[in-house]
Amino acid sequence: MGLSTHVLDTMHGGPAAGMQVKLFATQGDSATLLKTLTLNHDGRTDAPLFDNASLQVGTYRLTFDVAGYFKARGVQLPEPNFLNQVSLDFGVAHADQHYHVPLLVSPWSYSTYRGS
């Protein structure tokens, strides 16, 4: 249970190892930075963003440094980048459930869903 994420690089067909991710708590228009992380070799965090005991009902934002990741991989991106940072705003209605927020991304597109 808790909150977790992972990123798949659909351009290269594998995990987005080394991508920078920020987690915010949000309330209305304000956002408070909670954590800054770097994804591991499997495109995941080394530990859950929140474990079972610390996840709370509320709204959150995950921000993924997509352009920085692809530039570090040597991808020639246009200026300005089509995608720079991808921010996903989501709500946690049941703190006793597991929330997994995956991102599938290329320099030109992304998709997400509530995973298991």
C-alpha positions in Angstrom: 0.0 0.0 0.0 1.0 3.6 0.0 2.1 5.7 -3.0 4.5 4.7 -5.7 5.5 5.7 -9.3 7.6 4.5 -12.1 8.5 5.8 -15.6 8.8 4.0 -18.9 10.8 5.6 -21.7 8.7 4.7 -24.8 11.3 6.2 -27.2 14.0 3.8 -26.1 11.7 0.9 -24.9 12.9 0.7 -21.3 12.8 2.3 -17.8 13.6 6.0 -17.4 16.6 5.5 -15.1 18.0 8.7 -13.8 14.9 10.9 -14.3 14.3 13.5 -11.7 10.9 13.5 -10.0 9.3 15.9 -7.5 6.4 15.2 -5.2 4.2 18.0 -4.0 1.2 18.2 -1.7 -1.4 20.6 -3.3 -4.2 22.7 -1.9 -6.0 24.9 -4.3 -3.4 26.8 -6.3 -0.6 26.3 -3.8 1.9 23.4 -3.9 4.4 22.4 -1.2 7.4 20.4 -2.2 7.7 17.2 -0.2 10.4 15.2 -1.9 12.9 15.3 -4.8 13.9 11.9 -6.2 16.0 10.3 -8.9 14.6 7.2 -10.5 16.7 4.0 -10.2 17.9 1.6 -12.9 14.3 0.2 -13.1 12.7 3.6 -13.5 11.3 3.5 -10.0 12.0 5.1 -6.6 14.1 3.0 -4.2 11.3 3.2 -1.6 7.6 4.2 -1.7 6.9 7.9 -1.9 4.6 7.3 1.1 4.3 4.0 3.0 1.0 2.7 4.4 1.3 4.7 7.6 2.1 8.1 6.1 -0.2 8.4 3.1 -3.0 10.8 3.8 -6.2 11.7 2.0 -5.5 14.8 -0.1 -4.3 16.1 -3.4 -0.8 15.7 -4.8 1.4 16.5 -7.8 4.2 14.5 -9.3 6.5 16.5 -11.6 8.8 14.6 -14.0 11.8 16.3 -15.7 11.1 14.8 -19.1 13.3 17.2 -21.2 16.3 16.9 -18.8 16.1 13.1 -18.9 16.0 12.9 -22.7 18.8 15.5 -23.1 20.9 13.5 -20.7 20.3 10.5 -23.0 21.6 12.5 -26.0 18.3 13.1 -27.7 18.3 16.2 -29.9 15.3 18.2 -28.7 13.9 21.3 -30.4 14.1 24.6 -28.5 11.7 25.2 -26.9 11.1 21.6 -25.9 7.7 20.2 -26.8 7.5 18.6 -23.3 9.7 20.0 -20.6 8.2 19.0 -17.2 5.2 16.7 -17.0 3.0 17.4 -14.0 0.4 15.0 -12.9 -2.2 16.2 -10.3 -4.1 13.5 -8.6 -6.2 12.8 -5.5 -6.0 10.2 -2.8 -9.5 9.4 -1.5 -8.6 6.3 0.5 -5.4 6.4 2.4 -5.7 2.7 3.2 -5.4 1.7 -0.5 -2.3 1.6 -2.8 -1.9 4.4 -5.3 0.6 3.7 -8.1 1.1 6.5 -10.7 3.1 5.3 -13.7 4.2 7.5 -16.6 4.8 6.3 -20.1 6.7 9.1 -21.9 8.6 10.1 -25.0 9.8 13.6 -26.0 6.5 14.2 -27.7 3.8 12.3 -25.7 2.9 10.8 -22.4 0.1 8.8 -20.7 -0.7 7.8 -17.2 -3.2 5.8 -15.3 -3.8 4.5 -11.8 -1.9 1.3 -11.6 -1.9 -1.5 -9.1 
